[in-house]
Amino acid sequence: FNPRSPTQVKKVLSAEGFKRLPDTEAKTLTKFIRKYPSTKAAEIATDVLKSRKFSKRASTYGLNFIKHYIEKDIQFGVDMIYCDYNIVGAETGRTSSSDPNMQNIPAKETSEYRECFEARPDNVLLICDYSQQEAAILAHDSQDERMIKIINSGENIYIGSAKRMFNKTIEKDSKQYKTTKSTILGTNYGMSPYGLADRENISVDEAEDSINRYFRAFPDAASWVIRQKKKGDYVETIMGRRAWLNKYSGQCERNAMNSPLQGSAADMMKMAIAKTHQEWDYPYPFPIVAMVHDEIVLDVPKNHAKKIARFVKENMESVAKEMCPSVDIKADIIMGSDWSAKG
């Protein structure tokens, strides 16, 4: 049985309980697993998806990755990887990475991939990112006083939002926390109740109720979303960088909402890197070794790590305050021997 063969998989799953299975795409199998959870087919489909995922990762990050991208560093005698960064690689202005794409290294489901990326001898990695960056940018852009108050109080934006949306306190590892986060971020990017229901494995009615609660709890943020949908030619980031819209595209409304938030976040990160570089005053080369959207990674000597961490944090937060003066955007810095330290 070949789990990567659509013909074989469809035949087996149809025989084991998936009625009228149209194809074996990941999205379809996930939907049918939820639809027929107690069947043998659901068990097999789950294993098929796992097999495909790890097969893809093995081909992308396995021996071929090592063969094509690892270079020996003469000074330190260790294996190094050098990728290319495209400063405006995405429509929104986000930086992209290639040869290899270091921004796609798996992180959320497992730490074993990022464990492979270690600091050089006698160094540590500083993993620096903005906390709740895009939610804070939305609060500033929309000037929603309730959202601004949550962020400036230091409370987690999604826990604080759930209190106002559902009148209850939730835990960070709860299902409702994940649903609340998906509702806020997804709705700001044009996600429909159907998309939210599919992502969070809830009914469409539940998804619609969650979105309605969000809009009632934060009316100014809701008004901002409505205004953005009506934009015709272009939208702008906080810094005034334009993102042009294709009004004939089905993605036009989504891009009108997404670009100002994600684009402003990209501007903020690049300005923070520039400021750190301009003010760098240490007796060794500038140490930023990776950039992943809202995260930068520095490879620094252990005996200077704490001082540099404070320096980078101050730079990141001062740039954020300059861009978004109404909200307090914090930078979190984790120190570790490898890239998985952030968790």
C-alpha positions in Angstrom: 0.0 0.0 0.0 1.5 3.3 -1.1 0.1 6.2 1.0 1.3 8.6 -1.7 -0.8 6.9 -4.4 -4.1 8.8 -4.9 -5.6 5.8 -6.7 -4.7 3.3 -3.9 -5.7 5.6 -1.1 -9.1 6.4 -2.6 -9.9 2.8 -3.2 -9.0 1.7 0.4 -10.7 4.6 2.1 -13.9 4.3 0.1 -14.0 0.6 1.1 -13.4 1.3 4.7 -16.1 4.0 5.4 -15.5 7.2 3.4 -18.6 7.5 1.3 -18.4 9.4 -2.0 -14.8 10.4 -1.4 -14.0 12.8 -4.4 -10.2 12.9 -4.1 -7.4 12.3 -1.6 -6.1 15.9 -1.2 -5.1 16.8 2.4 -8.0 19.2 2.8 -10.5 16.6 1.7 -9.1 13.8 3.9 -9.2 16.2 6.9 -12.8 17.0 6.2 -13.8 13.3 5.9 -11.9 12.3 9.0 -14.1 14.8 10.9 -17.2 13.6 9.0 -16.6 9.9 9.7 -14.5 9.9 12.9 -15.3 6.3 14.1 -14.5 4.5 10.9 -11.4 2.4 9.9 -11.0 4.9 7.0 -10.5 7.8 9.5 -7.7 5.8 11.2 -6.0 5.0 7.9 -6.5 8.5 6.5 -4.8 10.0 9.6 -1.8 7.7 9.0 -1.8 8.6 5.3 -1.6 12.3 6.2 1.2 11.7 8.7 3.1 9.6 6.2 2.8 12.2 3.5 3.9 15.0 5.9 7.1 13.2 7.0 7.9 12.0 3.4 7.7 15.7 2.3 9.9 16.8 5.2 12.4 14.1 4.5 12.7 15.1 0.9 12.9 18.8 1.7 15.1 18.8 4.8 16.9 15.5 4.6 19.9 14.3 2.7 19.2 16.6 -0.3 19.2 19.6 2.0 22.5 18.6 3.5 24.0 17.9 0.1 23.0 21.1 -1.6 23.2 23.7 1.1 25.7 22.9 3.9 29.1 24.6 3.6 32.2 24.1 5.9 33.2 27.3 7.7 37.0 27.6 7.6 37.3 29.8 10.7 35.2 27.8 13.1 35.4 24.3 11.4 31.6 23.9 11.6 28.8 23.3 9.0 27.1 26.5 8.0 24.1 27.4 5.8 23.8 30.6 3.8 20.5 31.5 2.2 19.3 34.4 0.0 16.8 37.0 1.3 14.5 38.9 -0.9 13.7 42.1 1.0 10.3 42.5 -0.6 9.5 38.9 -1.5 5.8 39.0 -0.8 3.0 41.3 -2.0 2.6 42.7 1.5 6.3 43.6 1.7 7.4 40.7 3.8 10.9 39.4 3.3 11.2 35.9 1.6 14.0 33.4 1.7 15.4 31.0 -0.8 18.3 28.6 -1.6 17.3 27.3 1.0 14.0 28.7 2.3 14.9 29.2 6.0 11.5 30.7 6.7 9.8 27.4 6.1 11.8 25.3 8.6 9.1 23.5 10.7 8.6 25.0 14.1 5.1 24.8 15.4 4.5 21.0 15.5 8.0 19.8 16.4 11.2 21.3 17.6 13.5 18.6 16.2 14.2 20.5 12.9 15.2 23.7 14.6 17.3 21.8 17.1 19.7 21.2 14.2 20.6 24.9 13.9 23.1 25.6 16.6 25.1 28.6 17.7 28.8 28.6 16.8 31.4 27.5 19.3 31.3 29.7 22.5 28.2 31.5 21.2 24.5 31.5 22.0 21.5 32.3 19.8 19.3 35.2 20.7 15.8 34.6 19.3 13.9 37.9 19.2 10.4 38.6 18.2 7.5 41.0 18.7 4.8 39.9 21.0 1.3 40.0 19.5 2.6 42.3 16.7 -0.2 42.2 14.1 -3.0 42.5 16.7 -1.2 45.5 18.2 -0.9 47.1 14.7 -4.6 46.5 14.2 -5.4 48.2 17.5 -3.3 51.2 16.5 -4.6 51.4 12.9 -8.2 51.1 14.0 -7.8 53.1 17.2 -10.1 50.7 18.9 -9.9 51.9 22.5 -10.8 48.5 24.0 -8.2 46.7 22.1 -5.6 49.3 22.9 -6.4 49.1 26.6 -5.9 45.3 26.6 -2.5 45.5 24.9 -1.2 48.4 27.0 -2.3 46.7 30.2 0.1 43.9 29.4 -2.7 41.3 29.2 -2.6 38.7 26.5 -4.7 40.2 23.7 -6.5 36.9 23.0 -7.3 36.1 26.6 -8.5 39.7 27.1 -10.6 39.5 23.9 -12.2 36.3 25.1 -13.3 37.9 28.3 -15.2 40.5 26.3 -16.4 38.2 23.6 -17.6 35.3 25.8 -17.6 36.8 29.3 -15.2 34.2 30.6 -11.6 33.7 31.4 -9.8 31.2 29.2 -6.4 29.5 29.4 -3.7 29.9 26.8 -3.6 26.2 26.0 -7.4 25.9 25.7 -9.3 25.3 22.5 -11.3 28.5 22.9 -8.0 30.4 23.0 -7.1 29.0 19.6 -10.5 29.8 18.3 -10.4 33.3 19.6 -7.0 33.9 18.1 -8.1 32.5 14.7 -11.2 34.6 14.8 -9.3 37.9 15.4 -6.4 37.3 13.0 -8.5 35.4 10.4 -11.4 37.9 10.3 -8.9 40.8 9.8 -7.7 38.9 6.7 -11.1 38.3 5.3 -11.7 34.8 6.6 -15.4 33.8 6.3 -17.4 31.8 8.8 -16.9 28.7 6.6 -13.1 29.2 6.6 -13.0 29.6 10.4 -15.2 26.6 10.9 -12.9 24.5 8.7 -9.8 25.7 10.4 -11.0 25.2 14.0 -13.2 22.1 13.4 -16.4 23.8 14.6 -19.8 24.3 13.1 -20.5 27.2 10.8 -23.0 28.6 13.3 -20.3 28.5 16.0 -17.9 30.3 13.7 -20.4 32.9 12.8 -21.2 33.5 16.4 -17.6 33.9 17.3 -17.1 36.5 14.5 -20.2 38.4 15.5 -19.0 38.5 19.2 -15.7 39.8 18.0 -17.2 42.6 16.1 -19.5 43.6 19.0 -16.7 43.5 21.5 -14.4 45.7 19.3 -16.6 47.9 17.1 -13.8 50.2 15.9 -11.8 47.3 14.7 -14.9 46.0 13.0 -15.4 49.4 11.3 -11.7 49.4 10.2 -12.3 46.0 8.5 -15.4 47.3 6.7 -13.6 50.4 5.5 -10.6 48.4 4.2 -12.9 46.2 2.2 -14.1 49.3 0.2 -10.6 50.3 -0.8 -10.3 50.4 -4.6 -6.8 51.2 -5.9 -4.3 50.8 -3.1 -3.8 50.6 0.7 -0.9 51.9 2.8 1.2 50.7 5.7 1.6 52.9 8.7 4.9 54.2 7.2 3.0 55.2 4.0 4.3 52.4 1.8 1.6 51.6 -0.9 0.4 48.2 -1.7 -1.6 48.3 -5.0 -4.8 46.3 -5.4 -6.2 44.4 -8.3 -9.9 45.2 -8.2 -10.6 42.4 -10.7 -9.1 39.8 -8.4 -11.1 37.7 -6.0 -8.4 38.4 -3.4 -8.8 42.2 -3.6 -10.8 42.6 -0.4 -8.5 40.2 1.5 -5.4 42.0 0.3 -6.9 45.3 1.3 -7.2 44.1 4.9 -4.1 42.0 5.0 -1.5 44.3 3.4 -1.7 47.2 5.9 -1.3 44.9 8.9 1.2 42.4 7.6 3.0 45.1 5.6 3.3 47.4 8.6 4.7 44.4 10.6 7.3 43.8 7.8 8.2 47.5 7.8 8.7 47.4 11.6 10.9 44.4 11.5 13.2 45.8 8.7 13.5 49.1 10.5 14.4 47.4 13.7 17.2 45.4 11.9 18.4 48.6 10.2 18.5 50.5 13.5 20.4 47.6 15.2 22.9 47.6 12.4 23.4 51.3 12.4 23.9 51.5 16.1 26.1 48.3 16.3 29.2 49.1 18.4 30.7 45.8 19.4 34.2 44.5 18.3 32.9 41.7 16.1 30.8 41.4 12.9 27.1 42.2 12.9 25.5 38.9 14.1 22.0 38.6 12.7 21.9 35.2 11.0 18.2 34.7 10.3 14.9 36.6 9.8 11.5 34.9 9.9 8.7 37.4 9.5 8.4 38.8 13.1 11.5 37.1 14.4 15.2 37.7 14.1 18.0 35.4 15.2 21.4 36.6 16.4 24.5 34.4 16.9 26.6 36.2 19.6 29.4 35.4 22.1 28.1 34.1 25.4 29.9 36.7 27.5 28.2 39.5 25.7 24.8 37.9 25.2 22.8 39.6 28.0 24.1 43.1 27.1 23.3 42.5 23.4 19.9 41.2 24.2 19.0 44.4 26.1 20.4 46.4 23.2 18.3 44.6 20.6 15.2 44.7 22.7 15.5 48.5 23.2 15.9 49.0 19.5 13.0 46.8 18.5 10.7 48.4 21.0 11.7 52.0 20.1 11.0 51.4 16.5 7.6 49.9 17.4 6.8 52.9 19.5 7.8 55.3 16.7 5.5 53.5 14.3 2.6 52.8 16.6 2.7 55.4 19.5 -0.7 54.5 20.8 0.2 50.9 21.8 3.1 49.3 23.7 4.5 46.6 21.5 7.0 44.5 23.4 9.9 42.4 22.1 10.5 39.0 23.6 14.1 37.6 23.6 14.9 34.0 24.3 18.5 32.8 24.7 19.6 29.3 23.8 22.2 27.0 22.3 20.0 26.2 19.3 17.1 27.6 17.3 14.5 25.5 19.1 14.9 27.4 22.4 11.9 29.6 21.6 9.6 26.6 21.7 
